[in-house]
Amino acid sequence: MVTSEYAVGIIAAVAFAAVLYKVVTSGQVSEELQSIVGRALNVQM
């Protein structure tokens, strides 16, 4: 690949990371993740 292709790939990766960060840190997703972790820690064996 040439340098311009690397630059486009890096820009796309950064944009994807920013969107993923916004989704994961949103209130509803954060609550769901906390719920899943809480249930996993409280499993009776």
N, C-alpha and C positions, 0 to 999 in steps of 0.2 A: 504494500500500500504506500501511497505517497503521503507527504506531510498533510496535505489538505484533507485527505480521508481520515487520518488520525485526529485532526482537529474537529471534524464533524462528529466522529465517534465519541470523542471526549465531551463535546457539548451535549450530545444526546444522552450520554451517561449521567452527566451532572443534572440535566433537566429531569431525567427519570428519578434520580436520587432525591431531588427537591420535591417532586410530587409524592413519592413514597413517604418522605419525612412528614409532609403535611397530612397525609392520610393516617399514618400511624400515630401522630400526636393530636389528632382530632379527638374531641371529647367522647364520642360514641365508641370509636375503636379502642381508645384507651381504657374505657370502662369494661369493654368486652375482654381485652387482654388481661386486665386485673382479675376479672371474674374467672377466666380460664386458669390463671396461675393459682388463684385462691382455692379453686376446686381441686387442682392437682396436688396442692400441699396438704389438703385436708382429707385425702383418700384414706379409707380404713383398709388395712391389709389383714 
